[in-house]
């Protein structure tokens, strides 16, 4: 396994970095403006980027997103143009080699400022909201639900897009006040449709898709918003092994749960207070975590990914 790619420094304009990705502006042949998204191997937990990453994580996430964009084919308008590094102007051969498998070249859009969340199970922030109010995003739920229970029908539970920290769950009406009722209704219908199709696909492969989130963007020449960002990855969705699902407790997710569990022991020992800088992960935790990501990829796609 190669060394983790924690940051990039490309001779492209307007670099900006999120917790785990680096973004650049790109001008394509013919003058079209595009967005280059580089999925690094950085990993964050409790809103803090950790000192070391998971080698190959960015590749796994990019390839999972590519699989899903291909899976939905022409039935969903999306921003992805290419995942081939040779299509990115201005890269040296060395840079192309380092970025192989971890880039998405995308159409530029005006991002809709609503995080679109579909929930088929009550867990995460939805479970916390339910415990406090009996509702999620203003939607009343039956009494007596347990953590990780399956909901009678999937819910569209929007959230605000936060620049930093956690997104905040909002009601449909609050979202409509931001983007308009017609667009909000379209977002809800598309979110639940995409979730249902991916949920059924994953179920055939022994995986529960508990919830997921999407982002959408607007472009002048499209009749409907484009699906943007990563989709149905372990960083944007909760995938659970179906044969291990047991309501009433936290589930073993195909994501960075191994990292979170380790960090909780560091916090309990008084060695970290969940503020920057993040601690370094032991090699055993790194290896187990990336193996979990790879297992998700292989079970979903039916193919093996070599890092």
Long-range contacts (C-beta under 8 A, 24 or more apart in sequence): 1-55, 1-56, 1-290, 1-307, 2-55, 2-56, 2-307, 3-55, 4-41, 4-52, 4-53, 4-54, 4-55, 4-56, 4-57, 5-40, 5-41, 5-53, 5-55, 5-58, 5-98, 5-102, 6-40, 6-41, 6-42, 6-52, 6-53, 7-40, 7-42, 8-38, 8-40, 8-98, 8-99, 10-36, 10-38, 10-90, 10-91, 10-95, 11-90, 12-36, 12-90, 19-44, 19-47, 19-49, 20-44, 20-49, 20-58, 20-235, 21-58, 25-108, 26-88, 26-89, 26-90, 26-105, 27-89, 28-89, 29-89, 33-108, 34-81, 34-105, 34-106, 34-107, 34-108, 35-79, 35-105, 35-106, 35-107, 35-108, 36-88, 36-103, 36-104, 36-105, 36-106, 37-103, 37-104, 37-105, 37-106, 38-99, 38-102, 38-103, 39-102, 39-103, 39-104, 39-230, 40-102, 43-256, 43-259, 43-281, 43-289, 44-278, 45-256, 45-259, 45-260, 45-263, 45-278, 46-260, 46-263, 46-274, 47-164, 47-165, 47-166, 48-274, 48-275, 48-276, 48-277, 48-278, 49-276, 49-278, 50-259, 50-278, 50-279, 50-280, 50-281, 51-277, 51-278, 51-279, 51-280, 51-281, 52-280, 52-281, 52-286, 54-286, 54-289, 54-290, 54-293, 55-286, 55-290, 55-307, 56-290, 56-293, 56-294, 56-307, 57-290, 57-293, 58-102, 59-101, 59-102, 59-305, 59-307, 60-290, 60-293, 60-294, 60-296, 60-297, 60-305, 60-307, 61-230, 61-233, 61-234, 61-235, 61-293, 62-101, 62-102, 62-103, 62-104, 62-230, 63-101, 63-297, 63-301, 63-305, 64-230, 64-232, 64-233, 64-234, 64-296, 64-297, 64-300, 64-301, 65-104, 65-230, 65-231, 65-232, 65-233, 66-104, 67-297, 67-300, 67-301, 68-198, 68-231, 68-232, 69-231, 71-201, 72-194, 72-197, 76-190, 76-194, 76-227, 77-222, 77-224, 77-225, 77-226, 77-227, 78-226, 78-227, 78-228, 79-106, 79-107, 79-109, 79-217, 79-226, 79-227, 79-228, 80-104, 80-105, 80-106, 81-105, 81-106, 81-107, 106-228, 107-217, 107-219, 107-226, 108-219, 109-217, 109-218, 109-219, 109-225, 109-226, 109-228, 110-217, 110-218, 110-219, 111-161, 111-215, 111-216, 111-217, 111-228, 112-179, 112-183, 112-187, 112-215, 112-216, 112-217, 112-218, 112-225, 113-160, 113-161, 113-178, 113-179, 114-158, 114-159, 114-160, 114-161, 114-175, 114-178, 114-179, 114-184, 114-187, 114-216, 115-158, 115-159, 115-160, 115-161, 115-167, 115-213, 115-214, 115-215, 116-156, 116-158, 116-187, 116-188, 116-190, 116-191, 116-213, 116-214, 116-215, 116-216, 117-156, 117-157, 117-158, 117-159, 117-169, 117-191, 117-211, 117-212, 117-213, 117-214, 118-154, 118-155, 118-156, 118-157, 118-191, 118-192, 118-194, 118-195, 118-211, 118-212, 118-213, 118-214, 119-151, 119-154, 119-155, 119-157, 119-210, 119-211, 120-150, 120-151, 120-154, 120-195, 120-199, 120-208, 120-209, 120-210, 120-211, 121-148, 121-149, 121-150, 121-151, 121-208, 121-210, 121-211, 121-238, 122-146, 122-147, 122-148, 122-149, 122-151, 123-147, 123-148, 123-210, 123-211, 123-238, 123-250, 123-251, 124-211, 124-238, 125-166, 125-169, 126-155, 126-157, 126-169, 126-211, 129-169, 136-169, 137-169, 137-170, 137-171, 137-172, 138-171, 138-172, 138-173, 146-247, 146-248, 147-247, 147-248, 147-249, 147-250, 148-210, 148-240, 148-245, 148-246, 148-247, 148-248, 148-249, 148-250, 148-251, 149-247, 150-247, 154-192, 154-195, 154-196, 154-199, 156-187, 156-188, 156-191, 156-192, 158-184, 158-187, 158-188, 159-213, 161-215, 183-225, 186-224, 186-225, 187-216, 187-225, 190-214, 190-216, 190-225, 190-227, 194-227, 194-231, 198-232, 201-300, 202-239, 202-300, 203-242, 205-299, 205-300, 205-302, 206-241, 206-242, 206-243, 206-299, 207-239, 207-240, 207-241, 207-242, 207-254, 207-296, 207-299, 207-300, 208-239, 208-240, 208-241, 208-242, 208-245, 208-251, 209-237, 209-238, 209-239, 210-237, 210-238, 210-239, 210-240, 210-251, 211-237, 211-238, 212-236, 212-237, 212-238, 213-237, 232-300, 234-292, 234-293, 234-296, 239-296, 239-300, 254-292, 254-293, 254-295, 254-296, 254-299, 255-292, 255-293, 255-296, 256-289, 257-292, 258-285, 258-288, 258-289, 258-292, 259-285, 259-289
